Amino acid sequence: MHLSVHGRHLDIGDALRTHIEESLSGIFTKYFGDAIEASVTIARDGPMYHARLIAKIGRGLDLAAEARADRPYDAFDGAAEHLAKRLRRHKRRLRDHHKDDGGGPTERARQVVLSGEPEEEAAPDGGDGDGAGPEAADGQPAVVAEMPHDIPTLTVGEAVMRLDLADQGAMMFRNAGHGGFNMVYRRADGHIGWIDPQGNAAA
């Protein structure tokens, strides 16, 4: 496993680096096998420390977890525990994924990042602002970045697993059962929503 450890506004000493390496190695070996690559960033944020872990454990399988604490070790341990819980929850499906090397085909798409709308600001003349964010000439939100994105072919269960492991808010996929595009997303109540547009079964 290729591991990179970074500190922001703090020095990552040898003892903490060794603790991180041994902890992640133990987690991946127990629940999946070795990861391809992983990165850990621990940043000081006022009186607290914020740890974020990102790892790739196979084709299309990305992991992410984070935690805050008043000590760097505790912040990392909290994020590592979140990661371990997700791996434990999907242990059987992860082993099946490892055996078939990632599942079905993917479809290349374009991912676009659009500018968000900032909070409403006062106009320069002291009047009320309209709260509008940056816009392109046609009145649409400005494009911040564009990048290729692969849409995988998955079962609903596999899509939910990937959404959970990567700690994402939403995920689009092609349903392996009928070939139509679906989406799973994290609801405000903590449950997972599944959108399957009507008519996909006949697509």
Buried (B, 14 or more C-beta within 10 A) or exposed (E): BEBEBEBEEEEBEEEBBEBBBEBBBEBBEEBBEEBEEBBBBBBBEEEEBBBBBBBBBBBBBBBBBBBBBEEBBBBBBBBBBBBBEBBEBBEEBBEEBBEEEBBEEBEEEEEEEBBEEEEEEEEEEEEEEEEEEEEEEEEEBEEEEEEEEEBBBBBBEBBBBBBBBBBBEEBBBBBBBEEBBBBBBBEEEEEBEEEBEEEBEEE
